[in-house]
């Protein structure tokens, strides 16, 4: 199983936000790297992203089932 954070980066692109914006707003650079590479992050990170972007968790990522 895996996860895709494409939705997160689509939202950021539409709003004119770069990955550096995440770091400027308290998201650890290692976490930004994990998001960029579709690796797991903890729920508190998802909550922080939802607060920053004023959205819901489902707006940020999607679950990709194993084939």
MDTraj code that builds the backbone (N, CA, C; nanometers):
import mdtraj as md
import numpy as np

residues = "UNK UNK UNK UNK UNK UNK UNK UNK UNK UNK UNK UNK UNK UNK UNK UNK UNK UNK UNK UNK UNK UNK UNK UNK UNK UNK UNK UNK UNK UNK UNK UNK UNK UNK UNK UNK UNK UNK UNK UNK UNK UNK UNK UNK UNK UNK UNK UNK UNK UNK UNK UNK UNK UNK UNK UNK UNK UNK UNK UNK UNK UNK UNK UNK UNK UNK UNK".split()
xyz = np.array([
    [0.0842, -0.1177, 0.0000],
    [0.0000, 0.0000, 0.0000],
    [0.0881, 0.1231, 0.0000],
    [0.0393, 0.2276, -0.0600],
    [0.1145, 0.3528, -0.0636],
    [0.0174, 0.4700, -0.0637],
    [0.0759, 0.5870, -0.0626],
    [-0.0033, 0.7093, -0.0577],
    [0.0556, 0.8074, -0.1589],
    [-0.0307, 0.8913, -0.2134],
    [0.0134, 0.9947, -0.3061],
    [-0.0286, 1.1308, -0.2517],
    [0.0672, 1.2225, -0.2442],
    [0.0395, 1.3583, -0.1988],
    [0.0263, 1.4560, -0.3157],
    [-0.0051, 1.4034, -0.4322],
    [-0.0217, 1.4879, -0.5508],
    [-0.1269, 1.5964, -0.5268],
    [-0.2342, 1.5612, -0.4580],
    [-0.3405, 1.6580, -0.4298],
    [-0.2872, 1.7769, -0.3497],
    [-0.2009, 1.7497, -0.2531],
    [-0.1401, 1.8561, -0.1731],
    [-0.0646, 1.9526, -0.2632],
    [0.0203, 1.8978, -0.3494],
    [0.1015, 1.9837, -0.4342],
    [0.0193, 2.0529, -0.5421],
    [-0.0915, 1.9916, -0.5825],
    [-0.1839, 2.0594, -0.6750],
    [-0.2471, 2.1820, -0.6084],
    [-0.2903, 2.1663, -0.4827],
    [-0.3480, 2.2791, -0.4085],
    [-0.2448, 2.3905, -0.3962],
    [-0.1237, 2.3524, -0.3589],
    [-0.0187, 2.4525, -0.3412],
    [0.0107, 2.5252, -0.4716],
    [0.0152, 2.4511, -0.5817],
    [0.0417, 2.5135, -0.7117],
    [-0.0679, 2.6127, -0.7482],
    [-0.1939, 2.5745, -0.7264],
    [-0.3058, 2.6635, -0.7569],
    [-0.2999, 2.7921, -0.6757],
    [-0.2433, 2.7824, -0.5549],
    [-0.2342, 2.8992, -0.4665],
    [-0.1012, 2.9732, -0.4812],
    [-0.0164, 2.9248, -0.5695],
    [0.1119, 2.9900, -0.5921],
    [0.2131, 2.9667, -0.4809],
    [0.1995, 2.8545, -0.4107],
    [0.2884, 2.8226, -0.2991],
    [0.3936, 2.7209, -0.3418],
    [0.5151, 2.7416, -0.2957],
    [0.6260, 2.6498, -0.3252],
    [0.6518, 2.5611, -0.2044],
    [0.7295, 2.4543, -0.2240],
    [0.7634, 2.3643, -0.1132],
    [0.8321, 2.4393, 0.0004],
    [0.9093, 2.5402, -0.0337],
    [0.9758, 2.6200, 0.0693],
    [0.8747, 2.6848, 0.1645],
    [0.7568, 2.7164, 0.1159],
    [0.6513, 2.7742, 0.1988],
    [0.6178, 2.6814, 0.3152],
    [0.6189, 2.5492, 0.2895],
    [0.5925, 2.4530, 0.3970],
    [0.6967, 2.4678, 0.5072],
    [0.8230, 2.4763, 0.4689],
    [0.9312, 2.4927, 0.5661],
    [0.9172, 2.6245, 0.6411],
    [0.8805, 2.7299, 0.5716],
    [0.8617, 2.8603, 0.6357],
    [0.7492, 2.8579, 0.7380],
    [0.6574, 2.7630, 0.7225],
    [0.5416, 2.7531, 0.8113],
    [0.5520, 2.6361, 0.9089],
    [0.6743, 2.5939, 0.9378],
    [0.6975, 2.4990, 1.0458],
    [0.7005, 2.3522, 1.0091],
    [0.6922, 2.3189, 0.8821],
    [0.6999, 2.1788, 0.8413],
    [0.8484, 2.1437, 0.8236],
    [0.8934, 2.0450, 0.8971],
    [1.0335, 2.0032, 0.8965],
    [1.0790, 1.9663, 0.7550],
    [1.2008, 2.0054, 0.7166],
    [1.2506, 1.9717, 0.5823],
    [1.2472, 1.8212, 0.5515],
    [1.2700, 1.7372, 0.6525],
    [1.2624, 1.5915, 0.6302],
    [1.1199, 1.5489, 0.5981],
    [1.0237, 1.6153, 0.6590],
    [0.8825, 1.5849, 0.6319],
    [0.8455, 1.6322, 0.4921],
    [0.8934, 1.7494, 0.4535],
    [0.8684, 1.7990, 0.3178],
    [0.9242, 1.6996, 0.2163],
    [1.0429, 1.6456, 0.2439],
    [1.1028, 1.5454, 0.1556],
    [1.0164, 1.4197, 0.1507],
    [0.9642, 1.3765, 0.2660],
    [0.8767, 1.2584, 0.2697],
    [0.7511, 1.2823, 0.1867],
    [0.6922, 1.4006, 0.1978],
    [0.5730, 1.4334, 0.1195],
    [0.6050, 1.4313, -0.0296],
    [0.7169, 1.4919, -0.0643],
    [0.7575, 1.5007, -0.2052],
    [0.7767, 1.3614, -0.2656],
    [0.8225, 1.2669, -0.1819],
    [0.8509, 1.1314, -0.2287],
    [0.7415, 1.0313, -0.1930],
    [0.6237, 1.0823, -0.1563],
    [0.5067, 0.9984, -0.1261],
    [0.5352, 0.8917, -0.0209],
    [0.6083, 0.9324, 0.0828],
    [0.6329, 0.8424, 0.1950],
    [0.5369, 0.8776, 0.3079],
    [0.5223, 0.7859, 0.4015],
    [0.4291, 0.8070, 0.5120],
    [0.4725, 0.9231, 0.6012],
    [0.3751, 0.9985, 0.6480],
    [0.3958, 1.1023, 0.7484],
    [0.2942, 1.0793, 0.8591],
    [0.3192, 1.1379, 0.9764],
    [0.2259, 1.1121, 1.0861],
    [0.1032, 1.2029, 1.0788],
    [0.0052, 1.1680, 1.1576],
    [-0.1229, 1.2374, 1.1536],
    [-0.1082, 1.3837, 1.1961],
    [-0.0191, 1.4124, 1.2887],
    [-0.0026, 1.5514, 1.3305],
    [0.0455, 1.6382, 1.2144],
    [0.1249, 1.5825, 1.1239],
    [0.1671, 1.6557, 1.0039],
    [0.0472, 1.6850, 0.9152],
    [-0.0381, 1.5852, 0.8964],
    [-0.1590, 1.6046, 0.8153],
    [-0.2462, 1.7137, 0.8779],
    [-0.2601, 1.7109, 1.0103],
    [-0.3397, 1.8129, 1.0792],
    [-0.2787, 1.9516, 1.0603],
    [-0.1461, 1.9619, 1.0692],
    [-0.0789, 2.0902, 1.0473],
    [-0.1036, 2.1410, 0.9056],
    [-0.0942, 2.0515, 0.8080],
    [-0.1178, 2.0907, 0.6684],
    [-0.2616, 2.1376, 0.6481],
    [-0.3562, 2.0666, 0.7089],
    [-0.4972, 2.1064, 0.6977],
    [-0.5196, 2.2450, 0.7585],
    [-0.4546, 2.2719, 0.8716],
    [-0.4674, 2.4027, 0.9358],
    [-0.4075, 2.5119, 0.8468],
    [-0.2885, 2.4862, 0.7945],
    [-0.2204, 2.5852, 0.7109],
    [-0.2957, 2.6149, 0.5817],
    [-0.3506, 2.5102, 0.5208],
    [-0.4148, 2.5245, 0.3906],
    [-0.5671, 2.5362, 0.3994],
    [-0.6193, 2.5300, 0.5228],
    [-0.7639, 2.5384, 0.5455],
    [-0.8394, 2.4396, 0.4571],
    [-0.8078, 2.3115, 0.4771],
    [-0.8700, 2.2053, 0.3976],
    [-0.8894, 2.0813, 0.4835],
    [-0.9388, 1.9759, 0.4238],
    [-0.9613, 1.8483, 0.4906],
    [-0.8541, 1.7479, 0.4476],
    [-0.8284, 1.6440, 0.5302],
    [-0.7248, 1.5462, 0.4954],
    [-0.7416, 1.4861, 0.3559],
    [-0.8618, 1.4546, 0.3178],
    [-0.8856, 1.3968, 0.1862],
    [-0.8515, 1.4893, 0.0709],
    [-0.8369, 1.6181, 0.1006],
    [-0.7974, 1.7144, -0.0025],
    [-0.6473, 1.7076, -0.0314],
    [-0.5711, 1.6410, 0.0574],
    [-0.4257, 1.6429, 0.0508],
    [-0.3620, 1.5174, -0.0075],
    [-0.4259, 1.4050, 0.0116],
    [-0.3617, 1.2803, -0.0315],
    [-0.4659, 1.1772, -0.0680],
    [-0.4165, 1.0705, -0.1326],
    [-0.5040, 0.9569, -0.1609],
    [-0.4279, 0.8277, -0.1381],
    [-0.5012, 0.7285, -0.0973],
    [-0.4503, 0.5943, -0.0716],
    [-0.4407, 0.5200, -0.2046],
    [-0.3278, 0.4559, -0.2271],
    [-0.3069, 0.3763, -0.3484],
    [-0.2961, 0.2292, -0.3042],
    [-0.3978, 0.1484, -0.3297],
    [-0.3912, 0.0077, -0.2863],
    [-0.2885, -0.0724, -0.3665],
    [-0.2378, -0.1780, -0.3037],
    [-0.1486, -0.2702, -0.3751],
    [-0.2277, -0.3415, -0.4834],
    [-0.1572, -0.3740, -0.5877],
    [-0.2246, -0.4456, -0.6982],
    [-0.2236, -0.5935, -0.6732],
])
top = md.Topology()
chain = top.add_chain()
for i, resn in enumerate(residues, 1):
    res = top.add_residue(resn, chain, resSeq=i)
    for name in ("N", "CA", "C"):
        top.add_atom(name, md.element.get_by_symbol(name[0]), res)
traj = md.Trajectory(xyz[None], top)
